[in-house]
Amino acid sequence: MPAALGEEVNTAARLAEKAAAGEIIASAAALHRAGIDPGQLEMRTLELKGISRPVVAYNIVKTK
């Protein structure tokens, strides 16, 4: 059975921890790989546990 491992998975998990209720955050790298232009999305730069450099991320969904 294949397993998802590595920095991408760790980054995604840490971003999920940072997300507020009703919010989905994705890294710039993930959006790029998915072919999504983040032009109109809210950008954030986050320090994440276990990640050596700041991560540029975007709010994909944000509800109140």
C-alpha positions in Angstrom: 0.0 0.0 0.0 1.5 3.4 -1.0 2.1 5.9 1.7 2.4 9.6 1.5 5.6 10.8 3.2 7.9 13.7 3.1 8.0 17.5 3.4 4.9 18.1 1.3 2.8 15.9 3.6 4.3 17.5 6.7 3.6 21.0 5.3 0.0 20.1 4.6 -0.5 18.7 8.1 1.0 21.8 9.7 -1.1 24.1 7.5 -4.2 22.1 8.6 -3.2 22.7 12.2 -2.9 26.5 11.6 -6.3 26.7 9.8 -9.2 28.2 11.8 -12.6 26.5 11.8 -14.1 26.8 8.4 -10.8 27.6 6.8 -8.7 25.7 4.3 -5.1 26.8 3.7 -2.9 25.5 0.9 0.8 26.1 0.2 1.9 28.0 -2.8 3.7 24.9 -4.0 0.5 22.8 -3.8 -1.5 25.4 -5.7 1.3 25.6 -8.4 1.3 21.8 -8.8 -2.5 21.8 -9.1 -2.4 24.6 -11.8 -4.3 27.1 -9.6 -3.5 30.8 -9.9 -3.6 32.2 -6.4 -3.9 35.8 -7.7 -7.2 36.7 -5.9 -6.5 34.6 -2.7 -5.4 35.9 0.6 -1.7 35.2 1.1 0.0 34.4 4.4 3.6 33.6 5.3 3.7 31.1 8.2 6.4 29.6 10.4 5.5 26.0 10.8 6.8 23.4 13.3 9.3 21.1 11.7 9.7 23.2 8.5 13.0 25.0 8.2 11.8 28.0 6.2 8.7 30.2 6.2 5.9 28.8 4.1 3.9 31.0 1.7 0.3 29.8 1.9 -3.1 30.9 0.7 -6.6 30.8 2.2 -8.6 28.7 -0.2 -11.9 28.7 1.8 -12.7 31.0 4.7 -16.1 31.0 6.3 -17.3 32.9 9.3 
